[in-house]
Amino acid sequence: MASTSRLDALPRVTCPNHPDAILVEDYRAGDMICPECGLVVGDRVIDVGSEWRTFSNDKATKDPSRVGDSQNPLLSDGDLSTMIGKGTGAASFDEFGNSKYQNRRTMSSSDRAMMNAFKEITTMADRINLPRNIVDRTNNLFKQVYEQKSLKGRANDAIASACLYIACRQEGVPRTFKEICAVSRISKKEIGRCFKLILKALETSVDLITTGDFMSRFCSNLCLPKQVQMAATHIARKAVELDLVPGRSPISVAEAAIYMASQASAEKRTQKEIGDIAGVADVTIRQSYRLIYPRAPDLFPTDFKFDTPVDKLPQL
């Protein structure tokens, strides 16, 4: 109550003509303006926001700012550090030509390793246009694995790639091992090994991938219309329900369904075009296609508009 009374006792800046009006603050000019009559009630208002100056027009490799990056809760000290830029004037060097102001490495080796991994994760995510929430989940997974030291001896880049794969599946936007491998410097086999070890170490699990997880993205990359995408989704789902593709990868089944639906429509795509999008070999698509071809009439939705009849589809 005492603190409230003290706040009430403070002088309040108001417009003399409109005392009940809520003043508008012009942050650039530092003025307090009455919205009713336009009277400048106060000037030279102190800006309590962050001091921020950028030098983006300078020809430099980085964009230095007056304030540092935001605090990173994943690091032990929050990454609250100041980096001194390279000096350019004569006052920046002593008589022997050595820099007078130098950075001191106060960051621990573990934080430095995590920072490098976080940068690699962000780079990989940017290459395949993944949103920020997946990057954050990947960073958290990597921190848990790194602190447990359960994958000692494995390269941090391999662990980061596997964490990105797990985060994509946990967030409901799965990517294939080949897609993760394409944006990293790690082999598919090594990512797969780290993936299994991480799941065991963290005692977590991921949902099983289905043909529907990839269908919309693959069809979009192939520039196929909505009708073909819906038909391919229906074909893949029916093929799984009828147990026509036992033991086949959901990705290869999805690709075979897309190939069948496109061949029955006016927007035809070749096996190579479809395989290049998903990173699946032509022979893999053909093997799955041969399994579902005999039941093709039962797989298409009833309202599908055929450009090529079912009996005229390629037999491969």
C-alpha positions as a LaTeX table, in Angstrom:
\begin{tabular}{lrrr}
\hline
Residue & $x$ (\AA) & $y$ (\AA) & $z$ (\AA) \\
\hline
Met1 & 0.00 & 0.00 & 0.00 \\
Ala2 & 2.85 & 2.38 & 0.83 \\
Ser3 & 4.51 & 1.84 & $-2.54$ \\
Thr4 & 1.20 & 2.44 & $-4.30$ \\
Ser5 & 0.63 & 5.71 & $-2.47$ \\
Arg6 & 4.14 & 6.88 & $-3.36$ \\
Leu7 & 3.45 & 6.16 & $-7.05$ \\
Asp8 & 0.17 & 8.07 & $-6.86$ \\
Ala9 & 2.00 & 11.03 & $-5.35$ \\
Leu10 & 4.35 & 11.36 & $-8.34$ \\
Pro11 & 3.53 & 14.21 & $-10.74$ \\
Arg12 & 1.66 & 13.05 & $-13.85$ \\
Val13 & 2.24 & 14.70 & $-17.22$ \\
Thr14 & $-1.10$ & 15.63 & $-18.81$ \\
Cys15 & $-2.42$ & 17.94 & $-21.48$ \\
Pro16 & $-3.77$ & 21.16 & $-19.86$ \\
Asn17 & $-6.69$ & 21.20 & $-22.32$ \\
His18 & $-7.44$ & 17.44 & $-22.25$ \\
Pro19 & $-6.26$ & 16.03 & $-18.89$ \\
Asp20 & $-7.89$ & 12.63 & $-19.48$ \\
Ala21 & $-6.29$ & 12.04 & $-22.89$ \\
Ile22 & $-3.66$ & 9.29 & $-23.16$ \\
Leu23 & $-0.50$ & 10.93 & $-24.46$ \\
Val24 & 1.32 & 9.53 & $-27.48$ \\
Glu25 & 5.10 & 9.26 & $-27.33$ \\
Asp26 & 7.16 & 10.07 & $-30.42$ \\
Tyr27 & 10.24 & 7.95 & $-29.77$ \\
Arg28 & 12.30 & 9.46 & $-32.58$ \\
Ala29 & 11.76 & 13.09 & $-31.55$ \\
Gly30 & 11.45 & 12.36 & $-27.83$ \\
Asp31 & 8.14 & 14.21 & $-27.52$ \\
Met32 & 4.93 & 13.52 & $-25.62$ \\
Ile33 & 1.98 & 14.62 & $-27.78$ \\
Cys34 & $-1.72$ & 15.02 & $-26.98$ \\
Pro35 & $-3.76$ & 13.03 & $-29.54$ \\
Glu36 & $-6.75$ & 15.38 & $-29.15$ \\
Cys37 & $-5.19$ & 18.74 & $-29.96$ \\
Gly38 & $-1.63$ & 17.89 & $-31.03$ \\
Leu39 & $-0.01$ & 19.88 & $-28.23$ \\
Val40 & 3.55 & 18.82 & $-27.38$ \\
Val41 & 3.24 & 18.36 & $-23.64$ \\
Gly42 & 6.77 & 17.10 & $-22.97$ \\
Asp43 & 10.01 & 17.06 & $-24.93$ \\
Arg44 & 13.40 & 15.42 & $-24.62$ \\
Val45 & 11.89 & 12.27 & $-23.15$ \\
Ile46 & 14.55 & 9.74 & $-22.21$ \\
Asp47 & 14.36 & 6.52 & $-24.24$ \\
Val48 & 14.71 & 3.59 & $-21.84$ \\
Gly49 & 14.96 & 1.02 & $-24.66$ \\
Ser50 & 18.10 & $-0.81$ & $-25.72$ \\
Glu51 & 20.89 & 1.26 & $-27.21$ \\
Trp52 & 21.32 & $-0.13$ & $-30.71$ \\
Arg53 & 23.54 & 1.08 & $-33.50$ \\
Thr54 & 24.41 & $-0.92$ & $-36.58$ \\
Phe55 & 27.03 & $-0.37$ & $-39.21$ \\
Ser56 & 25.45 & $-2.45$ & $-41.97$ \\
Asn57 & 26.61 & $-0.03$ & $-44.66$ \\
Asp58 & 30.26 & $-0.50$ & $-43.75$ \\
Lys59 & 32.26 & $-2.92$ & $-45.85$ \\
Ala60 & 32.90 & $-5.51$ & $-43.18$ \\
Thr61 & 32.35 & $-9.23$ & $-42.88$ \\
Lys62 & 30.16 & $-8.78$ & $-39.82$ \\
Asp63 & 27.54 & $-6.30$ & $-38.67$ \\
Pro64 & 28.75 & $-5.06$ & $-35.26$ \\
Ser65 & 26.13 & $-3.63$ & $-32.90$ \\
Arg66 & 26.37 & $-1.57$ & $-29.77$ \\
Val67 & 24.71 & $-4.36$ & $-27.81$ \\
Gly68 & 25.44 & $-8.06$ & $-28.01$ \\
Asp69 & 23.25 & $-11.04$ & $-28.89$ \\
Ser70 & 20.38 & $-12.10$ & $-26.69$ \\
Gln71 & 21.11 & $-14.35$ & $-23.73$ \\
Asn72 & 21.37 & $-18.03$ & $-24.61$ \\
Pro73 & 19.89 & $-20.15$ & $-21.77$ \\
Leu74 & 21.47 & $-23.31$ & $-23.20$ \\
Leu75 & 24.97 & $-22.12$ & $-22.28$ \\
Ser76 & 26.32 & $-22.18$ & $-18.73$ \\
Asp77 & 27.00 & $-18.44$ & $-18.51$ \\
Gly78 & 24.18 & $-17.36$ & $-20.81$ \\
Asp79 & 26.74 & $-16.31$ & $-23.44$ \\
Leu80 & 26.97 & $-12.84$ & $-21.88$ \\
Ser81 & 30.29 & $-11.78$ & $-23.36$ \\
Thr82 & 31.75 & $-8.82$ & $-25.24$ \\
Met83 & 33.84 & $-9.20$ & $-28.37$ \\
Ile84 & 36.32 & $-6.46$ & $-29.25$ \\
Gly85 & 36.57 & $-5.81$ & $-32.96$ \\
Lys86 & 39.81 & $-5.62$ & $-34.88$ \\
Gly87 & 41.40 & $-2.19$ & $-34.61$ \\
Thr88 & 42.08 & $-0.10$ & $-37.71$ \\
Gly89 & 43.62 & 3.15 & $-36.45$ \\
Ala90 & 47.14 & 3.82 & $-35.20$ \\
Ala91 & 45.85 & 4.16 & $-31.63$ \\
Ser92 & 44.79 & 0.51 & $-31.65$ \\
Phe93 & 48.37 & $-0.79$ & $-31.83$ \\
Asp94 & 51.43 & $-0.40$ & $-29.63$ \\
Glu95 & 54.91 & 0.53 & $-30.76$ \\
Phe96 & 55.64 & $-3.07$ & $-31.74$ \\
Gly97 & 52.57 & $-3.38$ & $-33.93$ \\
Asn98 & 50.61 & $-5.58$ & $-31.50$ \\
Ser99 & 46.94 & $-4.91$ & $-30.86$ \\
Lys100 & 46.35 & $-3.07$ & $-27.59$ \\
Tyr101 & 42.87 & $-4.50$ & $-27.06$ \\
Gln102 & 42.46 & $-8.23$ & $-27.33$ \\
Asn103 & 39.69 & $-10.66$ & $-26.55$ \\
Arg104 & 40.23 & $-13.04$ & $-23.70$ \\
Arg105 & 38.73 & $-16.50$ & $-24.07$ \\
Thr106 & 36.43 & $-16.70$ & $-21.05$ \\
Met107 & 34.04 & $-19.24$ & $-22.62$ \\
Ser108 & 34.54 & $-22.80$ & $-21.47$ \\
Ser109 & 35.46 & $-25.51$ & $-23.95$ \\
Ser110 & 32.06 & $-27.21$ & $-23.54$ \\
Asp111 & 30.19 & $-23.98$ & $-24.25$ \\
Arg112 & 32.44 & $-23.36$ & $-27.25$ \\
Ala113 & 31.65 & $-26.84$ & $-28.62$ \\
Met114 & 27.92 & $-26.30$ & $-28.12$ \\
Met115 & 28.08 & $-22.88$ & $-29.79$ \\
Asn116 & 29.75 & $-24.41$ & $-32.85$ \\
Ala117 & 27.11 & $-27.16$ & $-32.92$ \\
Phe118 & 24.28 & $-24.62$ & $-32.63$ \\
Lys119 & 25.70 & $-22.69$ & $-35.58$ \\
Glu120 & 25.92 & $-25.88$ & $-37.64$ \\
Ile121 & 22.31 & $-26.78$ & $-36.73$ \\
Thr122 & 21.09 & $-23.33$ & $-37.77$ \\
Thr123 & 22.98 & $-23.57$ & $-41.06$ \\
Met124 & 21.51 & $-27.00$ & $-41.85$ \\
Ala125 & 17.99 & $-25.88$ & $-40.94$ \\
Asp126 & 18.29 & $-22.79$ & $-43.16$ \\
Arg127 & 19.32 & $-24.92$ & $-46.13$ \\
Ile128 & 16.08 & $-26.94$ & $-46.01$ \\
Asn129 & 13.87 & $-24.06$ & $-44.78$ \\
Leu130 & 13.03 & $-25.44$ & $-41.35$ \\
Pro131 & 11.26 & $-23.13$ & $-38.86$ \\
Arg132 & 12.74 & $-21.76$ & $-35.66$ \\
Asn133 & 10.88 & $-24.13$ & $-33.33$ \\
Ile134 & 12.68 & $-27.10$ & $-34.89$ \\
Val135 & 16.05 & $-25.39$ & $-34.44$ \\
Asp136 & 15.25 & $-24.77$ & $-30.76$ \\
Arg137 & 14.20 & $-28.39$ & $-30.22$ \\
Thr138 & 17.35 & $-29.60$ & $-31.97$ \\
Asn139 & 19.53 & $-27.38$ & $-29.78$ \\
Asn140 & 17.87 & $-28.75$ & $-26.65$ \\
Leu141 & 18.36 & $-32.34$ & $-27.80$ \\
Phe142 & 22.01 & $-31.70$ & $-28.57$ \\
Lys143 & 22.57 & $-30.10$ & $-25.16$ \\
Gln144 & 21.04 & $-33.12$ & $-23.38$ \\
Val145 & 23.18 & $-35.56$ & $-25.36$ \\
Tyr146 & 26.35 & $-33.49$ & $-24.93$ \\
Glu147 & 25.94 & $-33.11$ & $-21.16$ \\
Gln148 & 25.22 & $-36.81$ & $-20.68$ \\
Lys149 & 28.40 & $-37.69$ & $-22.59$ \\
Ser150 & 26.60 & $-40.83$ & $-23.74$ \\
Leu151 & 27.91 & $-40.50$ & $-27.31$ \\
Lys152 & 31.52 & $-39.87$ & $-26.45$ \\
Gly153 & 33.78 & $-40.43$ & $-29.43$ \\
Arg154 & 31.13 & $-39.46$ & $-31.99$ \\
Ala155 & 31.62 & $-36.29$ & $-34.01$ \\
Asn156 & 29.52 & $-33.34$ & $-32.83$ \\
Asp157 & 28.40 & $-32.71$ & $-36.42$ \\
Ala158 & 27.03 & $-36.26$ & $-36.62$ \\
Ile159 & 25.19 & $-35.84$ & $-33.31$ \\
Ala160 & 23.79 & $-32.49$ & $-34.46$ \\
Ser161 & 22.56 & $-34.01$ & $-37.74$ \\
Ala162 & 20.86 & $-36.88$ & $-35.90$ \\
Cys163 & 19.27 & $-34.44$ & $-33.43$ \\
Leu164 & 17.90 & $-32.43$ & $-36.35$ \\
Tyr165 & 16.39 & $-35.59$ & $-37.84$ \\
Ile166 & 14.77 & $-36.48$ & $-34.49$ \\
Ala167 & 13.44 & $-32.94$ & $-33.98$ \\
Cys168 & 11.83 & $-32.94$ & $-37.42$ \\
Arg169 & 10.01 & $-36.18$ & $-36.66$ \\
Gln170 & 8.95 & $-35.05$ & $-33.20$ \\
Glu171 & 7.56 & $-31.80$ & $-34.61$ \\
Gly172 & 5.55 & $-33.64$ & $-37.26$ \\
Val173 & 7.56 & $-32.49$ & $-40.29$ \\
Pro174 & 9.85 & $-35.48$ & $-40.90$ \\
Arg175 & 12.74 & $-35.34$ & $-43.32$ \\
Thr176 & 14.49 & $-38.32$ & $-44.85$ \\
Phe177 & 18.01 & $-39.37$ & $-43.89$ \\
Lys178 & 19.15 & $-38.43$ & $-47.38$ \\
Glu179 & 17.73 & $-34.90$ & $-47.01$ \\
Ile180 & 19.60 & $-34.41$ & $-43.73$ \\
Cys181 & 22.71 & $-35.97$ & $-45.24$ \\
Ala182 & 22.53 & $-33.56$ & $-48.21$ \\
Val183 & 22.80 & $-30.47$ & $-45.95$ \\
Ser184 & 25.45 & $-31.90$ & $-43.62$ \\
Arg185 & 28.94 & $-33.32$ & $-44.04$ \\
Ile186 & 28.06 & $-36.63$ & $-42.42$ \\
Ser187 & 27.27 & $-39.93$ & $-44.13$ \\
Lys188 & 23.80 & $-41.43$ & $-44.00$ \\
Lys189 & 25.11 & $-44.48$ & $-42.12$ \\
Glu190 & 26.72 & $-42.38$ & $-39.38$ \\
Ile191 & 23.56 & $-40.27$ & $-38.93$ \\
Gly192 & 21.53 & $-43.48$ & $-38.62$ \\
Arg193 & 23.88 & $-44.84$ & $-35.96$ \\
Cys194 & 23.75 & $-41.64$ & $-33.91$ \\
Phe195 & 19.96 & $-41.56$ & $-34.30$ \\
Lys196 & 19.58 & $-44.96$ & $-32.63$ \\
Leu197 & 22.12 & $-44.15$ & $-29.90$ \\
Ile198 & 20.40 & $-40.85$ & $-29.05$ \\
Leu199 & 16.97 & $-42.46$ & $-28.76$ \\
Lys200 & 18.46 & $-45.03$ & $-26.39$ \\
Ala201 & 20.45 & $-42.50$ & $-24.36$ \\
Leu202 & 17.58 & $-40.04$ & $-23.88$ \\
Glu203 & 15.01 & $-42.83$ & $-23.47$ \\
Thr204 & 12.74 & $-41.12$ & $-25.96$ \\
Ser205 & 10.93 & $-42.23$ & $-29.08$ \\
Val206 & 9.57 & $-40.84$ & $-32.33$ \\
Asp207 & 6.35 & $-41.57$ & $-34.14$ \\
Leu208 & 6.49 & $-43.97$ & $-37.05$ \\
Ile209 & 6.63 & $-42.21$ & $-40.38$ \\
Thr210 & 3.78 & $-42.74$ & $-42.83$ \\
Thr211 & 3.30 & $-42.09$ & $-46.53$ \\
Gly212 & 1.18 & $-39.01$ & $-45.71$ \\
Asp213 & 4.10 & $-37.31$ & $-43.94$ \\
Phe214 & 5.90 & $-36.74$ & $-47.25$ \\
Met215 & 3.09 & $-36.64$ & $-49.80$ \\
Ser216 & 2.22 & $-32.94$ & $-49.80$ \\
Arg217 & 5.87 & $-31.83$ & $-49.88$ \\
Phe218 & 6.87 & $-34.22$ & $-52.67$ \\
Cys219 & 3.83 & $-33.31$ & $-54.79$ \\
Ser220 & 4.46 & $-29.61$ & $-54.21$ \\
Asn221 & 8.09 & $-29.94$ & $-55.31$ \\
Leu222 & 6.89 & $-31.80$ & $-58.42$ \\
Cys223 & 4.35 & $-29.00$ & $-59.13$ \\
Leu224 & 1.48 & $-31.49$ & $-59.21$ \\
Pro225 & $-2.13$ & $-30.26$ & $-58.84$ \\
Lys226 & $-4.23$ & $-30.90$ & $-55.75$ \\
Gln227 & $-6.27$ & $-33.63$ & $-57.47$ \\
Val228 & $-3.15$ & $-35.71$ & $-58.17$ \\
Gln229 & $-1.88$ & $-35.21$ & $-54.61$ \\
Met230 & $-5.21$ & $-36.38$ & $-53.14$ \\
Ala231 & $-5.26$ & $-39.39$ & $-55.48$ \\
Ala232 & $-1.67$ & $-40.32$ & $-54.57$ \\
Thr233 & $-2.48$ & $-40.04$ & $-50.86$ \\
His234 & $-5.53$ & $-42.28$ & $-51.33$ \\
Ile235 & $-3.54$ & $-44.84$ & $-53.36$ \\
Ala236 & $-0.76$ & $-45.05$ & $-50.76$ \\
Arg237 & $-3.20$ & $-45.36$ & $-47.86$ \\
Lys238 & $-5.23$ & $-48.10$ & $-49.59$ \\
Ala239 & $-2.07$ & $-49.97$ & $-50.52$ \\
Val240 & $-1.01$ & $-50.05$ & $-46.87$ \\
Glu241 & $-4.51$ & $-51.05$ & $-45.71$ \\
Leu242 & $-4.66$ & $-53.91$ & $-48.23$ \\
Asp243 & $-1.16$ & $-55.02$ & $-47.19$ \\
Leu244 & 0.14 & $-54.79$ & $-50.75$ \\
Val245 & 3.54 & $-53.39$ & $-49.79$ \\
Pro246 & 4.78 & $-55.38$ & $-46.77$ \\
Gly247 & 8.23 & $-54.35$ & $-45.60$ \\
Arg248 & 8.51 & $-51.46$ & $-48.05$ \\
Ser249 & 9.64 & $-48.03$ & $-46.90$ \\
Pro250 & 6.83 & $-45.43$ & $-46.61$ \\
Ile251 & 8.93 & $-43.14$ & $-48.81$ \\
Ser252 & 9.15 & $-45.66$ & $-51.66$ \\
Val253 & 5.41 & $-46.42$ & $-51.34$ \\
Ala254 & 4.62 & $-42.69$ & $-51.50$ \\
Glu255 & 6.80 & $-42.30$ & $-54.59$ \\
Ala256 & 5.12 & $-45.26$ & $-56.31$ \\
Ala257 & 1.69 & $-43.82$ & $-55.51$ \\
Ile258 & 2.70 & $-40.43$ & $-56.91$ \\
Tyr259 & 3.99 & $-42.10$ & $-60.08$ \\
Met260 & 0.73 & $-44.05$ & $-60.54$ \\
Ala261 & $-1.49$ & $-41.01$ & $-59.90$ \\
Ser262 & 0.52 & $-38.77$ & $-62.22$ \\
Gln263 & 0.50 & $-41.35$ & $-65.02$ \\
Ala264 & $-3.30$ & $-41.54$ & $-64.79$ \\
Ser265 & $-3.62$ & $-37.74$ & $-64.97$ \\
Ala266 & $-2.63$ & $-35.12$ & $-67.51$ \\
Glu267 & 0.32 & $-34.04$ & $-65.32$ \\
Lys268 & 2.64 & $-36.99$ & $-65.92$ \\
Arg269 & 5.99 & $-37.31$ & $-64.16$ \\
Thr270 & 8.77 & $-39.78$ & $-64.89$ \\
Gln271 & 10.34 & $-42.12$ & $-62.34$ \\
Lys272 & 13.58 & $-40.13$ & $-62.49$ \\
Glu273 & 11.84 & $-36.82$ & $-61.76$ \\
Ile274 & 10.06 & $-38.33$ & $-58.76$ \\
Gly275 & 13.19 & $-40.14$ & $-57.56$ \\
Asp276 & 15.29 & $-36.97$ & $-57.70$ \\
Ile277 & 12.86 & $-35.16$ & $-55.41$ \\
Ala278 & 12.91 & $-37.82$ & $-52.68$ \\
Gly279 & 16.39 & $-39.20$ & $-53.24$ \\
Val280 & 14.99 & $-42.63$ & $-54.16$ \\
Ala281 & 16.45 & $-44.77$ & $-56.95$ \\
Asp282 & 14.31 & $-45.56$ & $-60.01$ \\
Val283 & 14.51 & $-49.28$ & $-59.30$ \\
Thr284 & 13.08 & $-48.74$ & $-55.81$ \\
Ile285 & 10.06 & $-46.93$ & $-57.24$ \\
Arg286 & 9.56 & $-49.68$ & $-59.83$ \\
Gln287 & 9.64 & $-52.41$ & $-57.19$ \\
Ser288 & 6.93 & $-50.73$ & $-55.10$ \\
Tyr289 & 4.91 & $-49.86$ & $-58.22$ \\
Arg290 & 4.88 & $-53.49$ & $-59.37$ \\
Leu291 & 3.41 & $-54.52$ & $-56.02$ \\
Ile292 & 0.46 & $-52.11$ & $-56.21$ \\
Tyr293 & $-0.16$ & $-52.21$ & $-60.00$ \\
Pro294 & $-2.31$ & $-55.42$ & $-60.01$ \\
Arg295 & $-4.82$ & $-53.76$ & $-57.65$ \\
Ala296 & $-4.75$ & $-50.34$ & $-59.36$ \\
Pro297 & $-8.54$ & $-50.22$ & $-60.05$ \\
Asp298 & $-9.22$ & $-50.62$ & $-56.30$ \\
Leu299 & $-6.74$ & $-47.96$ & $-55.22$ \\
Phe300 & $-7.95$ & $-44.83$ & $-57.02$ \\
Pro301 & $-10.62$ & $-42.64$ & $-55.39$ \\
Thr302 & $-14.07$ & $-42.92$ & $-56.99$ \\
Asp303 & $-14.20$ & $-39.25$ & $-58.03$ \\
Phe304 & $-10.80$ & $-39.24$ & $-59.78$ \\
Lys305 & $-10.88$ & $-37.89$ & $-63.34$ \\
Phe306 & $-8.73$ & $-40.18$ & $-65.49$ \\
Asp307 & $-6.74$ & $-38.77$ & $-68.39$ \\
Thr308 & $-5.26$ & $-42.24$ & $-68.98$ \\
Pro309 & $-7.45$ & $-45.30$ & $-68.16$ \\
Val310 & $-6.27$ & $-47.73$ & $-65.52$ \\
Asp311 & $-5.73$ & $-50.50$ & $-68.05$ \\
Lys312 & $-3.43$ & $-48.20$ & $-70.03$ \\
Leu313 & $-1.09$ & $-47.45$ & $-67.14$ \\
Pro314 & 2.58 & $-48.47$ & $-67.55$ \\
Gln315 & 3.20 & $-52.05$ & $-66.44$ \\
Leu316 & 6.98 & $-51.69$ & $-65.98$ \\
\hline
\end{tabular}
